[in-house]
Amino acid sequence: MHYAVLGSGAMGLRFGILLQQSGQKVDFIDTWDRQVSTITKQGGVYVSRDGENRHLVLINITFPEIIMAIQMLLLFLQSRWV
């Protein structure tokens, strides 16, 4: 299945990377320019468990304006409490 994760913060990246590691195709989407450009520049995100075995995981990240064919969209959006 082809997943897209809208919101590449801590939770979106974590769940998306777990899906990717299980063999699923995953694209990440975010609107924050700094996040997208940083991840694109370094080629992925650094992942570790309990601060150990830090390694780079390659991911595909883009802005929502770029349309792609997906089968499942997962939303990870920040909630603002007033």
C-alpha positions in Angstrom: 0.0 0.0 0.0 1.1 3.6 -0.7 0.8 5.9 2.4 1.2 9.6 2.7 1.7 11.2 6.1 0.5 14.7 6.4 2.4 16.4 9.2 6.1 15.4 9.6 6.6 16.3 13.2 7.7 13.8 15.8 4.6 11.6 15.7 4.1 11.7 11.9 7.7 10.8 11.3 7.7 8.1 13.9 4.6 6.3 12.6 5.6 6.9 8.9 9.1 5.5 9.4 7.7 2.4 11.2 5.4 1.8 8.2 8.3 2.4 5.8 10.5 -0.1 7.8 7.7 -2.7 7.5 8.0 -2.5 3.7 5.3 0.0 2.9 5.8 2.9 0.5 5.5 6.1 2.5 5.7 9.8 1.4 5.8 12.6 3.9 4.0 15.9 3.4 4.5 19.1 5.4 3.8 22.8 5.0 6.7 24.1 7.2 9.4 25.2 4.7 12.3 24.8 7.2 11.3 21.2 8.1 11.0 20.2 4.4 14.2 21.9 3.3 16.2 20.5 6.3 15.1 16.9 5.7 15.6 17.2 1.9 19.1 18.7 2.4 20.3 15.9 4.8 18.5 13.2 2.7 16.3 11.9 5.5 15.9 12.0 9.3 18.0 10.8 12.1 16.4 8.1 14.2 17.5 6.5 17.5 16.0 4.5 20.3 16.7 5.8 23.7 19.5 7.9 22.3 21.5 5.0 20.9 22.3 3.7 17.4 21.5 7.1 15.8 21.3 6.6 12.1 19.9 8.3 9.0 16.7 7.0 7.6 16.0 8.0 4.0 12.5 9.5 3.4 10.7 11.3 0.7 9.2 14.6 1.9 7.4 17.3 -0.1 4.9 20.1 0.1 1.2 19.5 -0.1 1.0 21.4 -3.4 2.7 18.4 -5.1 0.1 15.9 -6.0 0.9 12.2 -5.8 -1.1 9.0 -6.2 -1.7 7.6 -2.7 -3.9 4.9 -1.3 -4.0 6.0 2.4 -3.6 9.4 4.0 -2.6 9.6 7.7 -3.0 13.0 9.4 -0.7 14.1 12.2 -1.6 17.7 12.9 -0.8 19.9 15.9 -3.8 20.7 18.1 -4.0 24.1 19.7 -5.9 24.3 23.0 -7.4 27.7 23.7 
